[in-house]
């Protein structure tokens, strides 16, 4: 792997770890700041809201900045956001710090992908982009459980210091190895028009709704594993590692399936994801079953992402950077609403209610995917065949 690509991958690793590690530390943060578990879960929502707001706004406002200085500025904001989280004196400051750290993530992902494609040799763009995206998988399979382990043994603040240190190291590598590229240029108005395209809109809605159920469960996976399934707190990092292993495998398989049949594969995977959530609901207090389903859930949660990303990119045409950023915001919209929805269910009906609610929202995503599939098939009907049928 070229060091230029590795440096961008390491940034993605740090950003992903900073996003997801809070899921394993929700009880620790709640206890440390003397707030409720649902309130601590809203820290996931704050990061997600930052991504939702920052995705389109930051991408449009920075469109004329050269890619390398833009990347440096975005990563610097992430470092400051994580350091702010580490030293936050109270809940409100921590909530604000998570929001700030999330503001730059969607734009960074979009710029990193286009920069990597520009650096890649002819015919190897996809494989280079996949290596950058590997940072996301590693952030889940390694960063999240390791960060949870650090948080359990050195305090949750130490986890954010570690995330800031890793991201700062990545920034130094970016300074050294990533070449300078000019700004993307173009008109902000022209780029914004892509958001009016119906296919782009449907793709973003599919990302938001299709991921809502699984991110709701993942946000509260620590209390679900300990309070419902009966695992010890020390087992949570191990089970997050299991989830991450499933995510890596699911991401690879999902990409291959999407290459063969994009919307049909998405429909089948969303069906399987809803079924997995129902099975977890039925076997919520069986630790063996929960351990197995944790792996399956991770695999399916990330198997659907390549296809959703491809769908938006295919529809975006001339403004892929903005489309990627907004699609990332769509995913984070699911994360933000999932934090609120899960917190409300835990405070009201109880933690077990998360599973059927997550299954129902996943089925709603399946409905959107099936509607898109019908639209695709309708477009393939040739005029001569339609005329013959009319006759």
C-alpha positions as CSV (number, residue, x, y, z in Angstrom):
1,X,0.0,0.0,0.0
2,X,1.5,3.4,-1.0
3,X,2.2,5.6,2.1
4,X,-0.1,8.3,0.7
5,X,-3.0,5.9,0.7
6,X,-2.0,4.4,4.1
7,X,-2.0,7.9,5.6
8,X,-5.6,8.5,4.4
9,X,-6.6,5.1,5.6
10,X,-5.2,5.9,9.0
11,X,-7.3,9.0,9.2
12,X,-10.4,7.0,8.3
13,X,-9.4,4.6,11.1
14,X,-9.2,7.4,13.6
15,X,-12.4,9.0,12.5
16,X,-14.3,5.7,12.6
17,X,-12.9,4.7,16.0
18,X,-13.9,8.2,17.3
19,X,-17.4,7.7,16.0
20,X,-18.2,4.2,17.1
21,X,-16.1,3.8,20.3
22,X,-18.7,5.7,22.3
23,X,-21.1,2.7,21.9
24,X,-18.9,0.6,24.1
25,X,-18.4,3.4,26.7
26,X,-22.0,4.6,27.1
27,X,-22.3,3.1,30.7
28,X,-18.9,4.5,31.6
29,X,-19.7,8.0,30.4
30,X,-23.1,8.0,32.0
31,X,-21.5,7.0,35.4
32,X,-18.6,9.5,35.0
33,X,-20.8,12.5,34.2
34,X,-23.7,11.4,36.4
35,X,-26.2,11.3,33.6
36,X,-28.6,8.6,32.4
37,X,-27.6,5.9,29.9
38,X,-30.1,7.4,27.3
39,X,-28.5,10.8,27.7
40,X,-25.0,9.3,27.2
41,X,-26.4,7.6,24.1
42,X,-27.2,11.0,22.7
43,X,-23.4,11.6,22.3
44,X,-23.6,9.3,19.3
45,X,-26.4,11.4,18.0
46,X,-24.4,14.6,18.5
47,X,-21.5,13.2,16.4
48,X,-24.0,12.1,13.8
49,X,-25.8,15.5,13.7
50,X,-22.4,17.1,13.1
51,X,-21.9,14.8,10.1
52,X,-25.4,15.5,8.8
53,X,-24.9,19.3,9.0
54,X,-21.3,19.2,7.9
55,X,-21.7,16.9,4.9
56,X,-23.4,19.3,2.5
57,X,-22.4,22.6,4.1
58,X,-18.7,22.0,4.6
59,X,-18.4,20.3,1.2
60,X,-20.0,23.2,-0.7
61,X,-18.1,25.9,1.3
62,X,-14.7,24.2,0.8
63,X,-15.2,23.3,-2.9
64,X,-12.6,25.8,-4.1
65,X,-9.9,24.8,-1.6
66,X,-7.0,22.6,-2.7
67,X,-7.4,19.0,-1.6
68,X,-4.3,18.7,0.5
69,X,-4.8,21.9,2.6
70,X,-8.5,20.9,2.9
71,X,-7.6,17.5,4.2
72,X,-5.2,19.0,6.7
73,X,-7.7,21.5,7.9
74,X,-10.4,18.8,8.3
75,X,-8.2,16.4,10.2
76,X,-7.0,19.3,12.5
77,X,-10.6,20.0,13.4
78,X,-11.1,16.3,14.3
79,X,-8.1,16.3,16.5
80,X,-9.4,19.4,18.4
81,X,-12.8,17.8,18.7
82,X,-11.5,14.7,20.3
83,X,-9.2,16.6,22.7
84,X,-12.2,18.7,23.6
85,X,-14.1,15.5,24.4
86,X,-11.2,14.3,26.6
87,X,-11.1,17.4,28.8
88,X,-14.8,18.2,28.8
89,X,-15.7,19.3,32.3
90,X,-19.4,18.3,31.9
91,X,-22.0,16.8,29.7
92,X,-22.8,19.9,27.6
93,X,-19.2,20.5,26.6
94,X,-18.8,16.8,25.7
95,X,-21.9,17.0,23.6
96,X,-20.6,20.1,21.8
97,X,-17.2,18.5,21.3
98,X,-18.7,15.4,19.7
99,X,-20.7,17.6,17.4
100,X,-17.6,19.5,16.3
101,X,-15.6,16.3,15.7
102,X,-18.4,15.0,13.5
103,X,-18.7,18.2,11.4
104,X,-15.8,17.3,9.1
105,X,-16.2,13.6,8.7
106,X,-18.5,13.3,5.7
107,X,-16.5,15.9,3.7
108,X,-13.2,14.1,4.6
109,X,-14.5,10.8,3.4
110,X,-15.6,12.3,0.1
111,X,-12.4,14.2,-0.5
112,X,-10.3,11.2,0.5
113,X,-12.0,9.0,-2.0
114,X,-11.6,11.5,-4.9
115,X,-8.0,12.2,-3.9
116,X,-7.2,8.4,-3.8
117,X,-8.8,7.9,-7.2
118,X,-6.6,10.7,-8.6
119,X,-3.4,9.1,-7.1
120,X,-4.3,5.6,-8.3
121,X,-2.7,4.1,-11.5
122,X,-5.1,3.7,-14.4
123,X,-7.4,0.8,-13.9
124,X,-6.7,0.5,-10.1
125,X,-8.9,3.2,-8.7
126,X,-11.4,0.8,-7.1
127,X,-8.7,-1.2,-5.4
128,X,-7.0,1.9,-4.0
129,X,-10.3,3.3,-2.8
130,X,-11.0,0.0,-1.1
131,X,-7.8,0.3,0.8
132,X,-8.8,3.7,2.2
133,X,-12.2,2.3,3.1
134,X,-10.4,-0.5,4.9
135,X,-9.8,2.1,7.6
136,X,-13.5,2.1,8.4
137,X,-13.5,-1.7,8.9
138,X,-10.3,-1.6,11.0
139,X,-11.8,1.2,13.1
140,X,-14.7,-1.2,14.0
141,X,-12.8,-4.5,14.3
142,X,-9.7,-3.0,16.1
143,X,-10.2,0.6,17.1
144,X,-13.6,0.3,18.8
145,X,-12.9,-2.7,21.0
146,X,-9.4,-1.4,21.8
147,X,-10.8,2.0,22.6
148,X,-13.5,0.4,24.8
149,X,-10.7,-1.6,26.6
150,X,-8.7,1.5,27.2
151,X,-11.9,3.3,28.5
152,X,-12.7,0.5,30.9
153,X,-9.2,0.4,32.4
154,X,-7.9,4.0,32.1
155,X,-11.1,6.0,32.0
156,X,-13.3,7.0,29.0
157,X,-11.3,10.3,28.7
158,X,-8.2,8.3,27.9
159,X,-9.9,6.8,24.9
160,X,-10.5,10.2,23.3
161,X,-6.9,11.2,23.9
162,X,-5.8,8.0,22.1
163,X,-8.1,8.8,19.2
164,X,-6.7,12.3,19.0
165,X,-3.1,10.9,19.0
166,X,-3.8,8.4,16.2
167,X,-5.5,11.1,14.1
168,X,-2.6,13.5,14.7
169,X,-0.1,10.9,13.6
170,X,-2.2,10.3,10.5
171,X,-2.1,14.1,9.8
172,X,1.7,14.1,10.0
173,X,1.8,11.3,7.4
174,X,-0.6,13.2,5.2
175,X,1.7,16.3,5.3
176,X,4.6,14.1,4.2
177,X,3.2,11.7,1.7
178,X,-0.1,13.0,0.1
179,X,0.6,15.1,-3.0
180,X,-1.1,18.4,-3.6
181,X,-4.1,18.4,-6.0
182,X,-6.1,21.5,-7.1
183,X,-9.6,22.2,-5.9
184,X,-12.4,20.4,-7.5
185,X,-13.7,23.7,-8.9
186,X,-17.0,24.0,-10.6
187,X,-20.1,25.9,-9.5
188,X,-21.7,25.3,-6.0
189,X,-25.1,25.9,-7.6
190,X,-24.4,23.2,-10.2
191,X,-23.2,20.8,-7.6
192,X,-26.3,21.4,-5.4
193,X,-28.6,20.6,-8.3
194,X,-27.6,16.9,-8.0
195,X,-29.6,16.8,-4.8
196,X,-32.7,17.6,-6.8
197,X,-32.3,14.4,-8.8
198,X,-35.0,11.8,-7.8
199,X,-32.7,8.8,-8.0
200,X,-30.1,10.5,-5.8
201,X,-32.8,11.4,-3.3
202,X,-34.1,7.9,-3.2
203,X,-30.6,6.5,-2.7
204,X,-30.0,8.8,0.3
205,X,-33.3,8.0,1.8
206,X,-32.5,4.3,1.4
207,X,-29.2,4.8,3.2
208,X,-30.9,6.6,6.1
209,X,-33.9,4.3,6.6
210,X,-32.1,1.0,5.7
211,X,-29.4,1.6,8.4
212,X,-31.7,3.0,11.1
213,X,-32.5,-0.3,12.8
214,X,-29.0,-1.7,13.0
215,X,-27.4,1.6,14.2
216,X,-30.1,1.9,16.9
217,X,-29.1,-1.5,18.2
218,X,-25.4,-0.8,17.9
219,X,-25.7,2.5,19.8
220,X,-26.9,0.6,22.9
221,X,-25.1,-2.6,22.2
222,X,-23.1,-2.4,25.5
223,X,-26.1,-2.3,27.8
224,X,-27.9,-4.8,25.6
225,X,-25.0,-7.2,26.0
226,X,-24.6,-6.7,29.7
227,X,-28.1,-6.0,31.1
228,X,-30.1,-8.2,28.7
229,X,-27.8,-11.0,27.6
230,X,-25.9,-11.2,30.9
231,X,-22.4,-10.7,29.7
232,X,-19.7,-9.2,32.0
233,X,-18.5,-5.7,31.1
234,X,-15.1,-7.1,30.2
235,X,-16.7,-9.2,27.4
236,X,-18.0,-6.2,25.6
237,X,-14.7,-5.4,23.8
238,X,-14.4,-9.0,22.7
239,X,-18.0,-9.0,21.3
240,X,-17.3,-5.7,19.5
241,X,-14.3,-7.4,18.0
242,X,-16.6,-10.2,16.8
243,X,-19.0,-7.6,15.4
244,X,-16.0,-5.9,13.6
245,X,-14.9,-9.3,12.1
246,X,-18.3,-9.7,10.7
247,X,-18.2,-6.2,9.3
248,X,-15.0,-6.8,7.4
249,X,-16.3,-10.0,5.8
250,X,-19.7,-8.4,5.1
251,X,-18.2,-5.4,3.4
252,X,-16.2,-7.6,1.0
253,X,-19.1,-9.9,0.2
254,X,-21.6,-7.1,0.0
255,X,-19.4,-5.3,-2.6
256,X,-19.2,-8.4,-4.7
257,X,-22.9,-9.1,-4.6
258,X,-23.6,-5.4,-5.5
259,X,-21.4,-5.7,-8.5
260,X,-23.4,-8.7,-9.7
261,X,-27.0,-7.4,-9.0
262,X,-27.1,-4.1,-7.1
263,X,-30.7,-3.6,-6.1
264,X,-31.7,-7.3,-5.9
265,X,-28.8,-8.0,-3.6
266,X,-29.7,-5.0,-1.4
267,X,-33.2,-6.2,-1.1
268,X,-32.1,-9.7,0.0
269,X,-29.6,-8.4,2.5
270,X,-32.1,-6.0,4.1
271,X,-34.5,-9.0,4.4
272,X,-31.7,-11.0,6.1
273,X,-30.9,-8.1,8.4
274,X,-34.5,-7.7,9.6
275,X,-34.6,-11.4,10.2
276,X,-31.4,-11.3,12.2
277,X,-32.9,-8.6,14.5
278,X,-36.0,-10.6,15.1
279,X,-33.9,-13.7,16.0
280,X,-31.8,-11.6,18.4
281,X,-35.1,-10.4,20.0
282,X,-36.3,-14.0,20.5
283,X,-32.9,-15.2,21.8
284,X,-31.9,-12.0,23.7
285,X,-31.0,-13.7,26.9
286,X,-29.1,-16.7,25.3
287,X,-25.4,-15.7,25.4
288,X,-24.3,-18.3,22.8
289,X,-27.0,-17.2,20.4
290,X,-26.2,-13.5,21.0
291,X,-22.5,-14.0,20.3
292,X,-23.3,-15.7,17.0
293,X,-25.9,-13.1,16.1
294,X,-23.4,-10.3,16.9
295,X,-21.1,-11.6,14.1
296,X,-24.1,-11.9,11.7
297,X,-25.4,-8.5,12.5
298,X,-21.9,-6.9,11.9
299,X,-21.7,-8.7,8.6
300,X,-25.1,-7.7,7.3
301,X,-24.8,-4.1,8.6
302,X,-21.7,-3.5,6.4
303,X,-22.8,-5.7,3.5
304,X,-25.5,-3.2,2.6
305,X,-23.2,-0.2,2.6
306,X,-21.2,-0.7,-0.7
307,X,-24.4,-1.2,-2.7
308,X,-26.0,1.9,-1.1
309,X,-22.9,4.0,-1.9
310,X,-22.7,2.7,-5.4
311,X,-26.4,3.5,-6.0
312,X,-25.8,7.1,-5.1
313,X,-22.6,7.5,-7.0
314,X,-24.2,6.0,-10.1
315,X,-27.0,8.5,-9.9
316,X,-24.9,11.5,-9.0
317,X,-23.2,12.1,-12.4
318,X,-21.2,15.4,-12.4
319,X,-21.1,16.0,-8.6
320,X,-19.9,12.8,-7.0
321,X,-18.0,14.5,-4.1
322,X,-21.1,16.3,-2.8
323,X,-23.3,13.1,-3.4
324,X,-20.9,11.0,-1.3
325,X,-20.8,13.6,1.4
326,X,-24.6,13.9,1.6
327,X,-25.0,10.1,1.5
328,X,-22.7,9.9,4.5
329,X,-24.9,12.4,6.1
330,X,-27.8,10.2,5.4
331,X,-26.2,7.4,7.3
332,X,-25.5,9.7,10.2
333,X,-29.1,10.8,10.1
334,X,-30.0,7.2,10.9
335,X,-27.4,7.2,13.7
336,X,-28.8,10.5,15.2
337,X,-32.4,9.3,15.1
338,X,-31.3,5.9,16.3
339,X,-29.7,7.3,19.4
340,X,-32.9,9.2,20.2
341,X,-35.2,6.3,19.3
342,X,-33.2,3.8,21.3
343,X,-33.0,6.0,24.3
344,X,-36.7,6.6,24.3
345,X,-37.4,2.8,24.1
346,X,-35.0,2.0,26.8
347,X,-36.5,4.6,29.2
348,X,-40.0,3.5,28.3
349,X,-40.7,-0.1,27.1
350,X,-37.2,-1.3,28.1
351,X,-34.1,-2.5,26.2
352,X,-35.7,-5.6,24.6
353,X,-38.1,-3.3,22.7
354,X,-35.1,-2.1,20.6
355,X,-35.0,-5.4,18.6
356,X,-38.5,-5.4,17.1
357,X,-38.4,-1.6,16.5
358,X,-35.1,-2.1,14.7
359,X,-36.5,-4.9,12.6
360,X,-39.6,-2.8,11.6
361,X,-37.4,0.1,10.5
362,X,-35.2,-2.2,8.5
363,X,-38.3,-3.6,6.8
364,X,-39.2,0.0,5.9
365,X,-35.8,0.3,4.2
366,X,-36.6,-3.0,2.4
367,X,-39.8,-1.4,1.1
368,X,-37.8,1.5,-0.4
369,X,-35.3,-0.8,-2.0
370,X,-38.1,-2.8,-3.6
371,X,-39.7,0.4,-4.9
372,X,-36.4,1.4,-6.4
373,X,-36.0,-2.1,-8.0
374,X,-39.5,-1.8,-9.6
375,X,-38.5,1.7,-11.0
376,X,-35.3,0.2,-12.5
377,X,-37.2,-2.7,-14.1
378,X,-39.9,-0.3,-15.5
379,X,-37.1,1.7,-17.2
380,X,-35.8,-1.4,-18.9
381,X,-39.1,-2.1,-20.8
382,X,-38.4,-1.3,-24.4
383,X,-40.8,0.9,-26.4
384,X,-41.3,-1.7,-29.1
385,X,-42.3,-4.3,-26.5
386,X,-44.7,-1.9,-24.8
387,X,-46.2,-1.0,-28.2
388,X,-46.7,-4.6,-29.0
389,X,-48.4,-5.3,-25.7
390,X,-50.7,-2.3,-26.3
391,X,-51.7,-3.8,-29.6
